[in-house]
Amino acid sequence: VISFDEAGHALQHISKTPPDLLITDIVLPGIDGFDLCRSIRSSPDTARVPILVITANPSRENVAMAIQLSVNGFIAKPLHTDAFCDKVLQLIRQGGGLVSGRKGT
């Protein structure tokens, strides 16, 4: 697990080393979570990275934007540990080609 204090730093790292799963909040300093997702999806090298969005504001607009950006999961805060862990494991398993088929792993 690698964490970042702002989306711009995460994006720089992800462009060089795509993760098995990206977990992001919508509200972030600098680039917001949706812009981060948009950037991830727009690059051929990272377009297939599974994305889990977490938010304290599960409004219709935010859910619609997540769907438009093809995120793989959307969880509202407060997080329930079991449901969160189940969703993370599900997304990693679904992206199994990334985990086992990525260069250098």
N, C-alpha and C positions, 0 to 999 in steps of 0.2 A: 504494500500500500504506500503510495506516495501522495502527500497532500500539498496543496499550494495555497498561498494567501490571496492570490488574485488569478483571474481567468487568463490573463495575458501570459503569465508564467506557465500555467498549465498547458496552454495552446502551444507554446514553444517546445515544451517537453514532448507533448503528444505527437507533434509533427515529426519528431525524430524517433520516438519510441512509442508506437501506438499501444495503449493498454488493453487488457482483456475486458475491462469494463470501466466506463467513466461514470462517476456518481457526482452530480452537481446540483447545487441549489439554483434557483432562478435569480435571486438577489445576490450579486457579487460586486466587489469593488472593481472599478474599471469597466471591463466588458461584462455584460450581464450573462446569465446562464443560457438564455436563448441565443444570443450572439455566439457564444462558445459552441453550442450545438450546431448552429448554422455553419460555422467555420469547419467543424469536424466533418459534417456531412458533405461539404463542398469539395473536400480533397479526396482524390481517388485512394490515397494511402490510408485514410482514416474513416472513409465513408461507412465502412461496415462495423466500426467499433460500437458495441452495445452501449446505450446511454440510459441511465436511470436519473430522472429529475425528481428532486425533493423540494417541496415548497410549503410555506405556511399559508399561502394564498391559492387554494385550488379552485380559482374562479373558472367560469366557462371559457373566458378568453385565454387563460393560461393553459387549460386542457386542450383547447383548439389549437393553440400555437404548438404545443408539444406533439400533437398528432400531425400537424402540418410539417414539422421537422423530423418526423419519423423516429421519435424517441421510442425506446423499447419498454420503458416503464415510467410510471408517474405515481409518486407517493406523497400524501399530505402529512404535514407535521401536526401533532406530535407523532414521532415514529414509535411503532410497536416493534420491539426487538425481534420477535419471532417472525413477524410478517416481513420485516425489512431483510432479515437474513435469508428467508425463503426466496424472496424476490431476487436478491443478489445471486444466490446459487443458481436459480432458474436461468437468469440472463447469462451467466458465465457458461452454463451447460449449453444453452442455445447457440452461443457464439463459439462452440467448441473448436471449430475450424481455426479460429484465431489463436486459441490457446495452444493447440498442438501443431498447427500448420504455419505459424509465424516464423520467419527467418530468424535464426539465432537462438531459438528456444529448443 
